[in-house]
Amino acid sequence: MNKISTHSTLLLTLLILLCVETLDAQRNTRWQQEIAYTMDIVVDADAHQYTGTQQVIYTNNSPDVLTRVYYHLFFNAFQPGSMMDVRSLTIADPDRRVRDRISKLQPDEIGYLHATSLSQDGQPVEFSEEGTILVVNLAEPLQPGQSTTLTMEMEAQVPLQIRRSGRDNAEGVEFSMSQWYPKVAAYDEDGWHPNPYIGREFYAPFGTFDVTIHIDPEYVVSATAVLQNPEEVGYGYTTPVGETPDMSAPSTNGELRRWHFKSENIHDFMWAADPDYIHTTAQVPGGPLLRFFYQQDIVAENADADRQAELTANWEQLPALTAQGFEYANKHFGEYPYPEYTVIQGGDGGMEYIMGTLITGNRSLRSLVGVTVHEFMHSWYQGALGINESYYYWMDEGFTSYTTDEIMDELFGGSSLSGYQGYAALANAGREEVMTTHADHFTANVAYGIAAYSKGAVFLGQAKYMLGEEAFSRSMLRFFDEWKFKHPRGKDLLRIFEQEGDMILDWYYEYFVETTKTIDYAIDSVTERPADGSNAAQTDVTLARVGEFPMPLEVQVTGLDGQQWTFYIPLRLMRGEKAPNADQEQGWMVQEDWPWVEPTYTFTVPVPTSDIATITIDESGLLADVDRSNNTWEPVEE
């Protein structure tokens, strides 16, 4: 080969590699808006109000010219007559924590958040408040690739604790401050997302937060960020587990104390404050520092001394168990990417925020650990991945539920299959709604809850069923590593499943996410085929697809002598097949593909029917068959 040919071949090879890398990059990233918050607030704790300033540096990485910007003003939902109030009063099954409580709030109990002035790069802008949304008409259009600075003065009142955020929760925590600041709405390839707040989910761009809080010196402040001035606030911010922190803060001569926090690569900021917080820590080996804030005297209605001691002991055991949970998650679902995580007693149950959570604390040990694990696993899906909870709530809540089960099984033993029963019950009742429904627009709360928590978890359980344990585990780690900080969508994970499993799965996503069709397979008949001149007696097993949702099947056959086979029937739509799990290799029998249009399918077991003890469709329980009563055959006793 001459030098010119060699050069041409090399150039062509480099061009091909460049194209492949470009295509791969396009699959794994999208443009994202960038935001940097600097906020400074002064809290009037007695009045439950605060004032302050907010500076937002907003970078337009989209290809579009922006003439408006939208902010969320979540506290405005906690007023009689708000959309959240009306929604709770009119939906058939309102959230028990809300019901009619907003409608009964008095003027000093409502929440509000108002912008009192707003400018863009020093120029005043026109803005209007529409419930929980602030509409801002920019003084100068923001061109692609440009940044602008929006400066706001604000005033707010903290609502009585009803949902997630507020003051004076049921356990006596004074300030649970989530969704407390004017929050710039998300803008992505689908445009703006200024959804009015009715109590559902959140979605926002990644950025940085620099937050300073001035509050009376008796308050201990915790936040989902890294404290910058521990010496200034004057208490043991690295207290070992089990030790009481030094609360003897320096005298402020009656002045407010300043708490300064910073964080990066996050899309939300939550803080809490109470005079009675205890603070302890635990270090995850090779991972983040964990912080725990809870009241010195656990508040539990009608609790005697023994109950109080039990609750306190539960919180003292929580740090070590949480650290173990983090270790498991880091190994199986991806490395937690932030330096700290904070567990804070407060709120109205359990609610996730990046780098921390608010949870109620009057619980049994298992419940306390369970809610903590569930909320910290959100830091993988809602947090670091930044999944859009309004549209892909089933990924965030469902994946969190699935991984929580794994971790709780690791910590306490057992084997959980989260969501299957709830999903089947709703589907069989005919109350299911498609998972493409926006979180705010479900007809019933129960339909949303099952879609988000139960069906979302089942999505992963069935993926594990189809791919096998090794390919599934690789997929989950790869998904997190490739998509953290990038707001992935459902089909981004599906592509990884296809690549790791070497199969086509678009049909699975379409059926499971975009329809409410259900899976139901049955053993239709078991017939002995008599011996002939060349073959011993065998058994023909005919399966029937009763439901409209096709799936690959694993049918376990157990002989009277204990011999076991797994007859694996791929779906032709898959264009591939699963490798058996380690415990399935012996007796693994791959069959011909089942075309989805065929209502029945027959395979042959190489023994007479009289030698068979049981035949079962899916012993693993990972197939979301909504009627398992027809999944097992046993010989009829004469």
C-alpha positions as CSV (number, residue, x, y, z in Angstrom):
1,M,0.0,0.0,0.0
2,N,1.4,3.4,-0.9
3,K,1.8,6.4,1.4
4,I,-1.3,8.2,0.0
5,S,-3.5,5.2,0.5
6,T,-2.2,4.7,4.0
7,H,-2.8,8.4,4.8
8,S,-6.4,8.2,3.4
9,T,-7.2,5.1,5.3
10,L,-5.9,6.7,8.6
11,L,-7.9,9.9,7.9
12,L,-11.1,7.8,7.2
13,T,-10.6,5.8,10.4
14,L,-10.2,9.0,12.4
15,L,-13.3,10.5,10.8
16,I,-15.3,7.4,11.7
17,L,-14.1,7.4,15.3
18,L,-15.0,11.1,15.6
19,C,-18.5,10.5,14.2
20,V,-19.0,7.6,16.7
21,E,-17.8,9.7,19.6
22,T,-20.0,12.6,18.5
23,L,-23.1,10.4,18.2
24,D,-22.3,8.8,21.6
25,A,-22.0,12.3,23.2
26,Q,-25.3,13.4,21.6
27,R,-27.0,10.3,23.1
28,N,-25.6,11.0,26.6
29,T,-26.0,14.8,26.9
30,R,-28.4,17.6,26.1
31,W,-28.0,21.3,26.5
32,Q,-29.0,22.6,29.9
33,Q,-29.6,26.0,31.4
34,E,-27.2,27.1,34.1
35,I,-28.0,29.0,37.2
36,A,-26.2,30.5,40.2
37,Y,-28.1,31.7,43.2
38,T,-26.8,34.1,45.9
39,M,-29.4,34.7,48.6
40,D,-29.2,36.6,51.9
41,I,-32.3,36.6,54.2
42,V,-33.1,38.0,57.6
43,V,-35.6,35.9,59.6
44,D,-38.0,37.3,62.1
45,A,-38.6,34.1,64.0
46,D,-41.3,35.4,66.3
47,A,-43.4,36.6,63.3
48,H,-42.4,33.6,61.2
49,Q,-41.5,36.0,58.4
50,Y,-38.3,36.9,56.5
51,T,-37.0,39.5,54.0
52,G,-34.0,39.4,51.8
53,T,-32.3,39.6,48.5
54,Q,-31.7,37.1,45.7
55,Q,-29.3,37.4,42.8
56,V,-29.6,34.9,40.0
57,I,-27.0,34.6,37.2
58,Y,-28.8,32.8,34.5
59,T,-27.0,31.4,31.5
60,N,-29.0,30.5,28.4
61,N,-27.4,27.4,26.9
62,S,-30.4,26.8,24.7
63,P,-30.6,27.6,20.9
64,D,-33.6,29.9,21.7
65,V,-33.9,33.6,22.4
66,L,-35.6,34.1,25.8
67,T,-37.9,37.1,26.3
68,R,-39.4,35.9,29.6
69,V,-38.3,34.1,32.8
70,Y,-40.6,32.3,35.2
71,Y,-40.2,31.8,38.9
72,H,-42.0,29.5,41.3
73,L,-43.4,31.1,44.4
74,F,-44.4,27.9,46.3
75,F,-45.4,29.5,49.6
76,N,-48.3,31.3,47.8
77,A,-50.1,27.9,47.6
78,F,-50.8,28.0,51.3
79,Q,-53.6,30.5,51.1
80,P,-57.4,29.9,51.1
81,G,-58.6,29.8,47.5
82,S,-55.2,28.9,46.0
83,M,-55.1,26.2,43.3
84,M,-53.6,23.8,45.8
85,D,-56.5,24.5,48.2
86,V,-59.2,24.1,45.5
87,R,-57.5,20.9,44.2
88,S,-57.5,19.4,47.6
89,L,-61.2,20.4,48.2
90,T,-62.4,18.9,44.9
91,I,-60.3,15.8,44.2
92,A,-62.1,12.6,45.2
93,D,-59.3,11.3,47.4
94,P,-57.4,14.3,48.9
95,D,-54.0,14.0,50.6
96,R,-54.9,13.3,54.3
97,R,-52.2,15.9,55.3
98,V,-53.9,18.7,53.3
99,R,-57.7,18.0,53.0
100,D,-59.4,21.3,53.9
101,R,-56.6,22.7,56.1
102,I,-55.5,25.4,53.7
103,S,-59.0,26.8,53.5
104,K,-59.0,27.3,57.3
105,L,-55.7,29.2,57.6
106,Q,-55.8,32.6,59.3
107,P,-53.9,35.6,58.1
108,D,-51.0,34.9,60.4
109,E,-50.9,31.2,59.4
110,I,-50.9,31.5,55.6
111,G,-47.8,31.4,53.5
112,Y,-46.7,34.0,51.0
113,L,-43.7,34.9,48.9
114,H,-43.5,38.2,47.0
115,A,-41.0,40.0,44.9
116,T,-40.9,43.6,46.0
117,S,-38.4,44.7,43.3
118,L,-36.7,43.0,40.3
119,S,-34.1,44.1,37.8
120,Q,-32.1,42.6,34.9
121,D,-28.5,43.7,34.7
122,G,-29.5,46.9,36.6
123,Q,-32.5,47.7,34.5
124,P,-36.0,47.4,36.2
125,V,-38.2,44.8,34.6
126,E,-42.0,44.3,34.4
127,F,-43.2,41.4,36.5
128,S,-46.6,40.0,37.6
129,E,-47.6,37.5,40.2
130,E,-50.0,34.8,39.1
131,G,-50.6,32.5,42.2
132,T,-47.5,30.4,42.6
133,I,-45.9,31.7,39.4
134,L,-44.0,35.0,38.9
135,V,-43.9,36.1,35.2
136,V,-40.9,38.3,34.3
137,N,-40.7,40.2,31.0
138,L,-37.0,40.7,30.4
139,A,-35.7,44.2,29.7
140,E,-33.4,42.7,27.1
141,P,-33.9,39.4,25.4
142,L,-31.4,36.8,26.5
143,Q,-29.6,35.4,23.4
144,P,-28.2,31.9,23.1
145,G,-24.9,31.5,24.9
146,Q,-25.4,34.7,27.0
147,S,-25.8,35.2,30.7
148,T,-27.9,37.8,32.6
149,T,-28.1,38.8,36.2
150,L,-31.6,39.0,37.9
151,T,-31.6,40.8,41.2
152,M,-34.7,40.6,43.5
153,E,-35.8,41.9,46.8
154,M,-38.4,39.6,48.5
155,E,-40.6,39.3,51.5
156,A,-42.2,36.1,52.8
157,Q,-44.3,34.5,55.6
158,V,-43.8,30.9,56.6
159,P,-47.1,29.0,56.5
160,L,-48.3,26.7,59.2
161,Q,-46.9,23.3,58.5
162,I,-49.4,21.5,56.1
163,R,-47.4,19.9,53.3
164,R,-43.7,19.5,53.2
165,S,-42.7,23.1,54.2
166,G,-43.8,25.3,57.0
167,R,-43.6,26.2,60.7
168,D,-44.5,24.3,63.9
169,N,-44.8,20.8,62.6
170,A,-46.6,18.0,64.5
171,E,-43.4,17.1,66.4
172,G,-42.6,20.6,67.5
173,V,-39.9,21.5,64.9
174,E,-40.2,25.2,64.3
175,F,-38.9,25.8,60.8
176,S,-39.0,23.2,58.0
177,M,-37.9,25.4,55.1
178,S,-38.3,23.7,51.7
179,Q,-39.4,25.4,48.5
180,W,-39.0,28.7,50.4
181,Y,-37.3,31.0,47.8
182,P,-38.2,32.3,44.4
183,K,-37.1,29.4,42.2
184,V,-36.4,29.8,38.5
185,A,-38.5,27.4,36.5
186,A,-36.9,24.8,34.2
187,Y,-36.4,25.5,30.5
188,D,-35.4,22.6,28.3
189,E,-36.0,21.2,24.8
190,D,-39.7,21.2,25.6
191,G,-39.8,24.9,26.6
192,W,-40.6,26.4,29.9
193,H,-42.2,24.4,32.8
194,P,-44.0,27.0,35.0
195,N,-46.4,24.6,36.5
196,P,-48.6,26.0,39.3
197,Y,-47.9,24.3,42.6
198,I,-50.7,22.0,43.7
199,G,-48.6,19.8,46.0
200,R,-46.9,17.5,43.6
201,E,-43.4,17.3,42.2
202,F,-40.5,19.6,41.3
203,Y,-38.1,20.2,38.4
204,A,-35.3,22.8,38.1
205,P,-32.0,23.4,36.4
206,F,-28.7,22.5,38.1
207,G,-26.6,25.2,39.5
208,T,-24.8,26.6,42.6
209,F,-26.2,28.0,45.8
210,D,-24.6,30.6,48.1
211,V,-27.1,31.2,50.9
212,T,-26.8,33.3,54.1
213,I,-29.4,33.1,56.8
214,H,-29.6,35.5,59.7
215,I,-31.7,34.2,62.6
216,D,-32.0,34.5,66.4
217,P,-28.9,33.0,68.1
218,E,-30.9,30.3,70.0
219,Y,-31.7,28.5,66.8
220,V,-29.6,25.6,65.3
221,V,-29.7,25.7,61.5
222,S,-29.2,22.7,59.3
223,A,-29.3,22.7,55.5
224,T,-28.7,20.7,52.4
225,A,-25.4,22.3,51.7
226,V,-21.9,22.7,53.3
227,L,-21.7,25.2,56.2
228,Q,-18.9,27.7,55.5
229,N,-18.6,29.3,59.0
230,P,-18.8,26.6,61.7
231,E,-16.5,28.5,64.0
232,E,-18.6,31.6,63.7
233,V,-21.8,29.9,64.7
234,G,-19.9,28.3,67.5
235,Y,-21.0,24.8,68.1
236,G,-19.5,21.4,67.4
237,Y,-20.3,20.9,63.8
238,T,-18.3,17.6,63.7
239,T,-19.7,16.0,66.8
240,P,-19.0,12.3,66.9
241,V,-21.9,9.9,66.9
242,G,-23.6,9.6,70.3
243,E,-22.0,12.8,71.7
244,T,-23.9,15.9,72.5
245,P,-22.7,19.0,70.6
246,D,-21.3,22.0,72.3
247,M,-24.2,24.5,72.1
248,S,-22.4,27.3,73.8
249,A,-22.2,29.6,70.8
250,P,-20.3,32.9,71.1
251,S,-22.4,35.8,72.4
252,T,-24.0,37.9,69.8
253,N,-25.0,40.7,72.1
254,G,-28.6,40.2,71.1
255,E,-27.8,40.3,67.4
256,L,-28.8,37.7,64.9
257,R,-26.5,34.9,64.1
258,R,-25.3,34.4,60.5
259,W,-25.3,30.9,58.9
260,H,-23.5,30.7,55.5
261,F,-24.0,27.7,53.2
262,K,-22.7,26.8,49.7
263,S,-23.3,23.9,47.4
264,E,-22.7,23.0,43.7
265,N,-24.3,20.8,41.1
266,I,-27.7,20.9,42.8
267,H,-31.1,22.2,41.8
268,D,-32.7,22.9,45.2
269,F,-31.8,24.2,48.7
270,M,-33.7,23.3,51.9
271,W,-33.0,24.4,55.5
272,A,-34.5,23.8,58.9
273,A,-34.1,25.5,62.3
274,D,-35.1,24.7,65.8
275,P,-33.7,25.7,69.3
276,D,-33.6,22.1,70.4
277,Y,-31.7,20.3,67.7
278,I,-29.0,17.7,68.6
279,H,-26.4,17.2,65.9
280,T,-24.4,14.1,65.3
281,T,-22.4,12.7,62.4
282,A,-21.3,9.5,60.8
283,Q,-18.7,8.9,58.1
284,V,-19.4,6.7,55.1
285,P,-16.2,4.8,54.3
286,G,-15.0,6.3,51.0
287,G,-18.2,8.4,50.9
288,P,-19.9,11.4,52.3
289,L,-20.1,12.8,55.8
290,L,-23.6,12.2,57.2
291,R,-25.2,14.7,59.5
292,F,-28.3,14.1,61.7
293,F,-30.4,16.8,63.4
294,Y,-33.1,15.9,65.8
295,Q,-34.7,17.3,68.9
296,Q,-33.2,16.7,72.3
297,D,-36.6,15.8,73.7
298,I,-38.4,13.7,71.2
299,V,-42.0,14.9,71.0
300,A,-44.5,12.0,70.9
301,E,-48.1,12.5,71.9
302,N,-49.0,10.6,75.1
303,A,-45.5,9.0,75.2
304,D,-44.3,7.8,78.6
305,A,-40.7,7.7,79.6
306,D,-40.0,4.3,78.1
307,R,-41.4,5.4,74.8
308,Q,-39.3,8.5,74.8
309,A,-36.2,6.5,75.6
310,E,-37.1,4.1,72.7
311,L,-37.4,6.9,70.2
312,T,-34.2,8.5,71.3
313,A,-32.4,5.1,71.0
314,N,-33.7,4.8,67.5
315,W,-32.2,8.1,66.5
316,E,-28.9,7.1,68.1
317,Q,-28.9,3.9,66.0
318,L,-29.8,5.6,62.8
319,P,-26.4,7.1,61.8
320,A,-24.6,3.7,61.7
321,L,-27.4,2.0,59.7
322,T,-27.6,5.0,57.3
323,A,-23.9,4.7,56.7
324,Q,-24.3,1.0,55.9
325,G,-27.1,1.9,53.5
326,F,-24.9,4.4,51.7
327,E,-22.1,1.9,51.3
328,Y,-24.5,-0.5,49.6
329,A,-25.9,2.2,47.3
330,N,-22.5,3.4,46.3
331,K,-21.5,-0.1,45.3
332,H,-24.7,-1.1,43.4
333,F,-26.2,2.1,42.1
334,G,-23.3,4.5,41.6
335,E,-21.1,6.7,43.8
336,Y,-22.9,9.5,45.7
337,P,-21.3,12.6,44.2
338,Y,-21.7,15.1,47.0
339,P,-19.5,15.7,50.1
340,E,-22.4,15.5,52.7
341,Y,-25.9,14.3,53.3
342,T,-28.1,15.6,56.1
343,V,-31.1,13.9,57.8
344,I,-33.3,16.4,59.6
345,Q,-36.3,15.9,61.9
346,G,-39.0,18.1,60.5
347,G,-41.6,18.3,57.7
348,D,-44.7,16.1,57.5
349,G,-43.5,12.6,56.8
350,G,-40.5,12.2,54.5
351,M,-39.5,14.4,51.6
352,E,-36.3,14.4,49.5
353,Y,-34.0,17.3,48.8
354,I,-30.6,17.1,47.3
355,M,-28.0,16.5,49.9
356,G,-30.6,16.0,52.6
357,T,-34.2,15.1,53.8
358,L,-36.9,16.2,56.2
359,I,-38.4,13.3,58.0
360,T,-40.7,12.9,61.0
361,G,-39.0,11.2,63.8
362,N,-41.5,9.5,66.1
363,R,-41.2,6.0,64.5
364,S,-40.1,2.5,65.2
365,L,-36.4,1.8,64.3
366,R,-37.3,0.0,61.0
367,S,-39.7,2.8,60.0
368,L,-37.1,5.4,60.8
369,V,-34.4,3.6,58.8
370,G,-36.8,2.9,56.0
371,V,-37.9,6.5,55.5
372,T,-34.3,7.6,55.7
373,V,-33.1,5.1,53.1
374,H,-36.0,6.0,50.8
375,E,-35.2,9.7,51.0
376,F,-31.5,9.4,50.6
377,M,-32.0,7.2,47.5
378,H,-33.8,10.1,46.0
379,S,-30.4,11.8,46.0
380,W,-29.5,9.4,43.2
381,Y,-32.6,9.8,41.0
382,Q,-34.3,13.1,41.9
383,G,-31.0,14.6,43.1
384,A,-27.9,13.8,41.1
385,L,-29.6,12.6,38.0
386,G,-32.1,15.5,38.2
387,I,-35.0,13.5,36.8
388,N,-38.0,15.6,35.9
389,E,-40.4,14.6,38.6
390,S,-43.4,16.1,36.9
391,Y,-43.2,13.9,33.8
392,Y,-41.0,11.1,35.0
393,Y,-42.2,10.8,38.6
394,W,-42.3,7.0,38.0
395,M,-38.6,6.9,37.5
396,D,-37.8,9.0,40.5
397,E,-40.3,7.5,43.0
398,G,-40.3,4.0,41.5
399,F,-36.6,3.6,41.2
400,T,-36.2,5.0,44.7
401,S,-38.7,2.5,46.0
402,Y,-37.0,-0.4,44.2
403,T,-33.6,0.4,45.5
404,T,-34.9,1.1,49.0
405,D,-36.2,-2.5,49.1
406,E,-32.8,-3.8,48.2
407,I,-31.1,-1.8,50.9
408,M,-33.6,-2.6,53.6
409,D,-33.3,-6.3,52.7
410,E,-29.6,-6.0,53.1
411,L,-29.9,-4.2,56.5
412,F,-32.7,-6.2,58.0
413,G,-33.0,-9.4,55.9
414,G,-35.8,-10.6,53.9
415,S,-36.8,-10.3,50.2
416,S,-39.1,-7.5,49.0
417,L,-40.9,-7.0,45.7
418,S,-42.0,-3.4,46.1
419,G,-45.1,-2.3,44.2
420,Y,-46.4,-5.5,42.6
421,Q,-49.5,-6.0,44.7
422,G,-50.5,-2.4,44.6
423,Y,-50.0,-2.2,40.9
424,A,-52.0,-5.4,40.2
425,A,-54.8,-4.2,42.5
426,L,-55.2,-0.9,40.8
427,A,-55.0,-2.5,37.3
428,N,-57.6,-5.1,38.1
429,A,-59.9,-2.4,39.5
430,G,-59.7,-0.5,36.2
431,R,-58.4,2.7,37.9
432,E,-55.0,2.8,36.3
433,E,-53.9,5.9,34.3
434,V,-51.1,5.9,31.8
435,M,-47.7,6.9,33.1
436,T,-47.4,9.6,30.5
437,T,-49.9,11.6,32.5
438,H,-48.4,14.8,34.1
439,A,-48.1,14.3,37.8
440,D,-50.5,17.3,38.5
441,H,-53.2,15.9,36.2
442,F,-54.1,12.5,37.6
443,T,-57.8,12.0,38.2
444,A,-57.1,10.4,41.6
445,N,-54.3,10.6,44.1
446,V,-54.3,6.8,44.4
447,A,-53.7,6.4,40.6
448,Y,-50.7,8.8,40.8
449,G,-49.3,7.0,43.9
450,I,-49.5,3.6,42.3
451,A,-48.1,4.8,39.0
452,A,-45.2,6.7,40.7
453,Y,-44.2,4.3,43.5
454,S,-45.5,0.9,42.6
455,K,-45.5,0.7,38.8
456,G,-42.2,2.6,38.6
457,A,-40.6,0.0,40.9
458,V,-42.2,-2.8,38.8
459,F,-40.6,-1.2,35.6
460,L,-37.2,-2.1,37.1
461,G,-38.2,-5.4,38.5
462,Q,-39.4,-6.6,35.1
463,A,-36.3,-5.2,33.5
464,K,-34.2,-7.4,35.8
465,Y,-36.5,-10.3,34.9
466,M,-35.9,-9.7,31.1
467,L,-32.1,-8.8,31.2
468,G,-30.9,-11.1,34.0
469,E,-29.1,-10.0,37.1
470,E,-25.7,-9.2,35.7
471,A,-26.9,-7.1,32.7
472,F,-29.4,-5.3,34.9
473,S,-26.8,-4.5,37.5
474,R,-24.4,-3.2,34.9
475,S,-27.2,-1.1,33.4
476,M,-28.1,0.6,36.7
477,L,-24.5,1.6,37.4
478,R,-23.9,2.8,33.8
479,F,-27.1,4.8,33.8
480,F,-26.0,6.8,36.9
481,D,-22.5,7.2,35.8
482,E,-23.4,8.5,32.3
483,W,-26.4,10.6,33.1
484,K,-25.8,12.3,36.5
485,F,-26.4,16.0,36.3
486,K,-28.0,15.7,32.9
487,H,-31.8,15.2,33.5
488,P,-32.3,11.8,31.8
489,R,-35.6,10.6,30.4
490,G,-37.1,7.1,30.4
491,K,-35.8,6.1,27.1
492,D,-32.2,7.0,28.0
493,L,-32.3,4.2,30.5
494,L,-34.1,1.9,28.0
495,R,-31.2,2.4,25.5
496,I,-28.7,1.3,28.1
497,F,-30.9,-1.8,29.0
498,E,-30.9,-2.7,25.3
499,Q,-27.2,-2.3,24.9
500,E,-26.3,-4.2,28.0
501,G,-28.9,-6.9,27.4
502,D,-28.2,-7.1,23.6
503,M,-32.0,-7.0,22.9
504,I,-34.7,-4.6,21.6
505,L,-37.0,-3.3,24.3
506,D,-38.9,-0.3,22.7
507,W,-42.1,-2.4,22.8
508,Y,-41.7,-2.9,26.5
509,Y,-41.6,0.9,27.1
510,E,-44.5,1.5,24.8
511,Y,-46.7,-1.1,26.5
512,F,-45.8,-0.4,30.1
513,V,-45.4,3.4,30.1
514,E,-47.6,4.5,27.3
515,T,-50.6,2.2,27.8
516,T,-52.5,0.6,30.6
517,K,-52.6,-2.9,29.0
518,T,-51.8,-5.7,31.4
519,I,-49.8,-8.9,31.6
520,D,-51.7,-12.1,32.2
521,Y,-50.4,-15.6,31.1
522,A,-52.0,-18.9,32.0
523,I,-51.2,-22.6,31.7
524,D,-53.9,-23.6,29.3
525,S,-53.4,-27.4,29.1
526,V,-50.9,-30.1,30.1
527,T,-51.1,-33.2,27.8
528,E,-49.1,-36.3,27.8
529,R,-47.7,-37.5,24.5
530,P,-47.5,-41.3,24.6
531,A,-44.2,-43.1,23.8
532,D,-43.7,-44.2,20.2
533,G,-41.1,-46.4,18.6
534,S,-38.3,-43.8,18.9
535,N,-39.3,-41.5,21.8
536,A,-40.3,-42.0,25.4
537,A,-43.4,-40.4,26.8
538,Q,-43.3,-36.6,27.0
539,T,-45.5,-33.8,28.1
540,D,-46.9,-30.9,26.0
541,V,-47.5,-27.7,27.9
542,T,-49.7,-25.1,26.2
543,L,-49.6,-21.5,27.5
544,A,-52.2,-18.9,26.8
545,R,-51.6,-15.1,26.6
546,V,-54.8,-13.8,28.3
547,G,-53.7,-10.2,28.7
548,E,-52.8,-7.8,25.9
549,F,-49.3,-7.1,27.1
550,P,-46.7,-9.6,25.7
551,M,-43.6,-10.6,27.7
552,P,-40.9,-13.3,27.6
553,L,-41.6,-16.1,29.9
554,E,-39.7,-18.4,32.3
555,V,-41.7,-21.5,33.1
556,Q,-40.3,-23.7,35.9
557,V,-41.0,-27.4,35.8
558,T,-40.3,-29.6,38.8
559,G,-40.3,-33.4,38.6
560,L,-41.5,-35.8,41.3
561,D,-37.8,-36.8,41.7
562,G,-36.8,-33.1,42.4
563,Q,-35.3,-32.5,38.9
564,Q,-35.9,-28.9,37.7
565,W,-36.0,-27.2,34.4
566,T,-36.6,-23.6,33.4
567,F,-38.1,-23.3,29.9
568,Y,-37.2,-19.9,28.7
569,I,-39.4,-18.5,25.9
570,P,-38.1,-15.2,24.4
571,L,-40.5,-12.8,22.8
572,R,-39.8,-12.4,19.1
573,L,-40.0,-8.6,19.5
574,M,-36.9,-8.8,21.7
575,R,-34.5,-9.9,18.8
576,G,-32.4,-11.4,21.6
577,E,-32.5,-13.5,24.7
578,K,-31.5,-13.3,28.4
579,A,-28.5,-15.1,29.8
580,P,-29.6,-17.2,32.8
581,N,-28.8,-16.0,36.3
582,A,-26.2,-18.0,38.2
583,D,-28.9,-20.1,40.0
584,Q,-30.7,-20.8,36.8
585,E,-27.9,-22.3,34.6
586,Q,-28.7,-25.9,35.5
587,G,-31.8,-27.0,33.6
588,W,-32.0,-23.8,31.5
589,M,-33.9,-24.7,28.3
590,V,-34.1,-22.0,25.6
591,Q,-37.2,-22.4,23.4
592,E,-38.3,-20.9,20.1
593,D,-39.4,-17.2,20.2
594,W,-43.1,-16.5,20.8
595,P,-44.5,-14.2,18.1
596,W,-46.7,-11.7,20.0
597,V,-49.7,-12.2,17.7
598,E,-50.0,-15.9,18.6
599,P,-52.5,-16.4,21.5
600,T,-51.0,-19.7,22.5
601,Y,-47.7,-21.4,22.7
602,T,-46.7,-25.1,23.2
603,F,-43.4,-26.5,24.5
604,T,-42.5,-30.1,25.4
605,V,-41.1,-31.4,28.7
606,P,-39.0,-34.5,28.2
607,V,-40.8,-36.6,30.8
608,P,-44.3,-38.1,31.1
609,T,-47.0,-36.0,32.9
610,S,-47.1,-38.6,35.7
611,D,-43.5,-37.6,36.6
612,I,-44.2,-33.9,37.0
613,A,-44.9,-32.3,40.4
614,T,-45.5,-28.7,39.4
615,I,-45.4,-26.3,36.4
616,T,-45.2,-22.6,37.3
617,I,-45.0,-19.5,35.1
618,D,-42.4,-17.2,36.8
619,E,-41.4,-18.5,40.2
620,S,-39.4,-15.3,40.7
621,G,-42.5,-13.1,41.0
622,L,-40.8,-10.4,38.9
623,L,-43.3,-10.8,36.0
624,A,-46.1,-8.3,36.7
625,D,-48.8,-10.8,35.9
626,V,-52.1,-9.4,37.2
627,D,-53.7,-12.8,37.8
628,R,-51.4,-15.4,39.2
629,S,-54.1,-17.8,40.0
630,N,-53.7,-19.4,36.5
631,N,-49.9,-19.5,36.6
632,T,-49.4,-22.9,38.3
633,W,-50.4,-26.5,37.4
634,E,-50.3,-29.5,39.7
635,P,-51.5,-33.0,39.0
636,V,-55.1,-33.7,40.1
637,E,-55.2,-36.2,42.9
638,E,-57.4,-39.2,42.1
